[in-house]
Amino acid sequence: MVKPLAFKGDKRPKKRKRIENDPAESETPDSKELQTTATAAAAQPAEDDDSWVTADVVGDISGPSIIVLPTETATCIACDPNGKVFASAIENIIERDLATAEPHDVRQVWVANQVAGSESFTFKGHHGKYLGCDKFGILSATREAVSSEDSFSVIPCPEGPGFFALQTARDTFLTVDEDKASPDVRGDADAIGFTTTFRIRMQARFKPKLKVAKEEKAKAKISRKELEEAVGRKLDDEEVKRLKRARRDGNYHEAMLDVKVKGKHDKYA
């Protein structure tokens, strides 16, 4: 299910408490029901994590993102409902550190997707149209279907992880000019430099490394009681640690079989 974007300061909807009228329903659930509920609750944050993190490598870039510009006052690429692209001031930022930037306006958010069968990316705006660059270097977001002008190569910059340049189909680069009254974003730079080096901030739940880490953590969450029920006997501390480690490493069933066999040998020893 697609979730609406949430921003800092937004009021969270309060969950209504259920009134227990039926005494039968108010009975304490058994341990298995409690464990199932706890497991579901532990898995929920991975899907609902709407915090923002920095894309460190090209492979991280996916989902709702903001393209942060290297300007004196923190700005990012945005577009209005008519597809006009402009530099928008960032309000959600800590001590002017661009690595903490978050959007406060849906116009600042672009949904990044890698084009199937290529190294290029598209950036879809809040109004369902794609960021593009014409032959004059003018940026706009007016197309509902992707063309070559709406695809960009994301190139890592020498500054280190988390810095990227966006290259157009005509081998020029997106850049920002601060010499004007307000920063001007264009796509006609000939080479990578300071003004073409951007940061891409994205929602944490779409970052592959974080998704894998949360999945591994969820896999490791199993109680001692559940393990003992699966084995059919009491387990010592070392056996519990071994089985939990096996769940993380992906060889849980083999480890479980070994523990069961060991239990049988001990029984008849």
Summary of the structure (lengths in Angstrom):
residues: 269
radius of gyration: 25.3
end to end distance: 54.8
largest distance: 85.9
contacts: 706
relative contact order: 0.14
helix: 31%
strand: 28%
